[in-house]
């Protein structure tokens, strides 16, 4: 990316898969002086924000909130649910599942990470097979990334819940919803999920820095037996405090933003939000389907049924660098696309379509992508934007 400081006219089109665009009303809600986090005025805001978060999660369980990114929430969850030597099953499906596995190993947790095709993700039947084979119930949890941000592959959580139930296994079901929550369907209680990890900077349309874990009663029982050392992230300490989170100072401004974010989502209607994300994602997929002609770019996710409604990963043809496309989009047209992470670096770029987003914004992004592919001399068929317009004009 260019390091030039020259001002680009117009607004940056931020089409990265997180953080995402922040609505003006959310920015204004957070723009306020410091207040007493134990004062009644703020406690009312805090309670409303957390209650709204629970409604969007479809849970009545406990929610612990942290000043961190999603990585901090995963660390807190591992610390609070497990003991050194515990075993978890975490199918490797991309950069982020690999990262959570590495984090768990740092705490002495035994991680089973069966390799899967990153372009397709794990199969529920393999999870059933492994749990059936675990006669002694050594596996304490099945850990799944709902939407692998690095690959654009989304998994069917209901099918995985059914896979665990089919094995008759008592393992906890833990889910990373960081790039799915607030973007496509998620129902914690109905789907029998015991632990949910989420962050503020994607579907919730807030700045990065606020994260949470929502837990079931079963998970809270497991917490009582967990012995991994913890302090700031200790749920027991948190539950003793008025806010039932934060062992220390409570960050005030984000909760004004969270309350407003919840208000915006509920005013639109959560199911309408899911539908909007699906619609804009499908428009993106229509464009990529056209571009993939002439041995050009293609979907990284090889299973059409698993293509994400919050991010589309676009695979480059051999011999072409995704970073060249991203640089043109950013430097010439003020559009920020996501890049490939670790082994996928230079091999793909990612179009984020989540959060505060509408048709003109996605069409503008797709238009810049098509121009950037042309300017970078990347093989592709023309007409992807027209296909997106045709879909949006009739859907």
Buried (B, 14 or more C-beta within 10 A) or exposed (E): EEEEEEEEEEEEBBBBBBBBBBBEBBBEBBEEEEEEBEEEEBBEBBBBBBEBBBBBBBBEBBBBBBBBBBBBBBBBBBBBBBBEEBBBBBBBBBBBBBBBBEBBEEBEBBBBBEEBEBBBBBBBEBBBBBBEEBEEEBBBBBBBBBBBBBBBBBBBBBEBBBBBEBBEBEBBBBBBBBBBBBBBBBEBEEBBBBBBBBBBBBBBBBBBBBBBBBBBEBBBEBBEEBEBEBEBBBBEBBBEEEBBBBBEEBBBBBBBBBBBBBBBBEEEEBEEBBBBBBBBBBBBBBBBBBBBBEEBBBBBBBEEEBBBBBBBBBBBBEEBBBBBBBBBBBBBBBBBBBBBBEEBEBBBBBBBBBBBBEBEBBBBBBBBBBBBBEBBEBBBBBBBBBBBBEBBEEE
